[in-house]
């Protein structure tokens, strides 16, 4: 869980709080779309299926606000299984600049991959999907 690697959230989270709060209060799609764009940082936020799914999440899922505490290297020292840490550069919750550096400290044997120019919610490229499948097959 990225939040257990490093809980430093970016300023984009605070940018998202206003349109998300306004959406929850008014249920206006314009606020949903603004929050979606901050979360994706891409045109993926205009995908109708994605917006419908996000709307359902905001309308019907109780989101736990409290983040789990950061884990320590001491807790993970016995963990030797293969690990792939994927983090997005523009993630408003867990930006890659914080996650990937700390992941290497906590799990020196981990593989890290950064999703460039993408936010918290995104789609993987075909190349990234193949990389993930290869990792899982070889683990």
C-alpha positions as CSV (number, residue, x, y, z in Angstrom):
1,X,0.0,0.0,0.0
2,X,1.7,3.2,-1.1
3,X,0.5,5.1,2.0
4,X,2.4,2.7,4.2
5,X,5.6,3.4,2.3
6,X,5.5,7.2,2.6
7,X,2.5,9.3,3.7
8,X,3.7,12.6,2.3
9,X,0.8,13.8,0.2
10,X,1.2,16.4,-2.5
11,X,-0.4,19.8,-2.7
12,X,-2.7,18.5,-5.4
13,X,-4.7,16.7,-2.7
14,X,-5.7,20.1,-1.3
15,X,-6.6,21.3,-4.8
16,X,-8.9,18.3,-5.2
17,X,-10.6,18.8,-1.8
18,X,-12.6,21.8,-2.9
19,X,-14.2,20.4,-6.1
20,X,-14.7,17.0,-4.4
21,X,-16.5,18.7,-1.4
22,X,-18.5,20.8,-3.8
23,X,-19.5,17.7,-5.8
24,X,-20.5,15.9,-2.6
25,X,-22.6,18.8,-1.6
26,X,-24.2,19.7,-4.9
27,X,-23.9,16.5,-7.0
28,X,-23.0,18.7,-10.0
29,X,-21.0,16.9,-12.7
30,X,-18.8,19.9,-13.3
31,X,-17.3,19.5,-9.8
32,X,-16.9,15.7,-10.4
33,X,-15.0,16.4,-13.6
34,X,-12.7,18.9,-11.9
35,X,-11.9,16.4,-9.1
36,X,-11.4,13.7,-11.7
37,X,-8.9,15.8,-13.7
38,X,-6.9,16.5,-10.6
39,X,-6.8,12.8,-9.7
40,X,-5.9,11.6,-13.3
41,X,-3.8,14.6,-14.6
42,X,-4.8,13.5,-18.1
43,X,-7.6,13.3,-20.6
44,X,-8.5,9.9,-19.0
45,X,-10.7,12.1,-16.7
46,X,-13.0,12.7,-19.7
47,X,-13.7,9.0,-20.3
48,X,-17.4,8.4,-19.6
49,X,-17.0,4.9,-18.2
50,X,-14.3,6.2,-15.8
51,X,-16.5,9.2,-14.7
52,X,-19.5,6.9,-14.1
53,X,-17.3,4.6,-12.0
54,X,-15.8,7.6,-10.1
55,X,-19.3,9.0,-9.5
56,X,-20.5,5.7,-8.1
57,X,-17.4,5.6,-5.8
58,X,-18.0,9.1,-4.5
59,X,-21.7,8.5,-4.1
60,X,-21.8,5.0,-2.6
61,X,-18.5,4.1,-1.0
62,X,-17.5,5.3,2.4
63,X,-13.9,6.2,2.0
64,X,-11.7,5.8,5.1
65,X,-9.8,9.1,5.5
66,X,-7.2,7.9,8.0
67,X,-4.0,6.6,6.3
68,X,-2.2,3.6,7.7
69,X,1.1,4.5,9.4
70,X,4.4,4.3,7.5
71,X,6.0,1.0,7.8
72,X,9.6,0.6,8.9
73,X,12.7,-1.1,7.4
74,X,12.8,-3.3,10.6
75,X,9.3,-4.6,9.9
76,X,10.2,-5.5,6.3
77,X,13.7,-6.9,6.8
78,X,12.4,-10.4,6.8
79,X,10.4,-9.9,3.6
80,X,12.3,-11.4,0.7
81,X,9.6,-12.0,-2.0
82,X,9.8,-10.2,-5.3
83,X,8.3,-6.7,-5.1
84,X,7.3,-4.3,-7.9
85,X,6.4,-0.8,-6.7
86,X,4.6,1.2,-9.3
87,X,3.9,4.9,-8.5
88,X,2.6,7.8,-10.6
89,X,4.6,11.0,-11.0
90,X,1.5,13.3,-10.5
91,X,-0.4,11.2,-8.0
92,X,-2.2,13.7,-5.7
93,X,-2.1,11.2,-2.8
94,X,1.2,9.3,-3.2
95,X,3.6,11.0,-5.7
96,X,6.3,8.8,-7.1
97,X,9.1,11.2,-5.9
98,X,8.2,10.2,-2.3
99,X,7.1,6.6,-2.8
100,X,9.9,5.2,-5.0
101,X,12.8,6.6,-3.0
102,X,11.4,5.3,0.2
103,X,10.5,1.9,-1.3
104,X,14.2,1.4,-2.2
105,X,15.1,2.1,1.4
106,X,12.5,-0.2,2.9
107,X,12.9,-3.0,0.3
108,X,16.3,-2.7,-1.3
109,X,15.5,-5.7,-3.6
110,X,12.4,-4.1,-5.0
111,X,11.9,-3.1,-8.6
112,X,10.5,0.4,-9.1
113,X,8.6,1.8,-12.0
114,X,7.3,5.4,-12.4
115,X,4.2,6.2,-14.4
116,X,5.3,9.5,-16.0
117,X,2.8,12.3,-16.3
118,X,0.0,10.3,-14.7
119,X,-2.0,10.8,-11.6
120,X,-3.6,8.7,-8.9
121,X,-6.1,7.1,-11.4
122,X,-4.9,6.2,-14.8
123,X,-4.8,3.5,-17.5
124,X,-1.7,1.4,-18.1
125,X,-0.2,1.3,-21.6
126,X,0.0,-2.1,-23.3
127,X,3.8,-2.2,-22.7
128,X,3.2,-1.6,-18.9
129,X,0.5,-4.3,-18.8
130,X,3.0,-6.7,-20.4
131,X,5.7,-5.7,-17.9
132,X,3.3,-6.3,-15.0
133,X,2.4,-9.7,-16.4
134,X,6.1,-10.7,-16.9
135,X,6.8,-9.7,-13.3
136,X,3.9,-11.7,-12.0
137,X,4.8,-14.8,-14.1
138,X,8.4,-14.6,-12.9
139,X,7.6,-14.1,-9.2
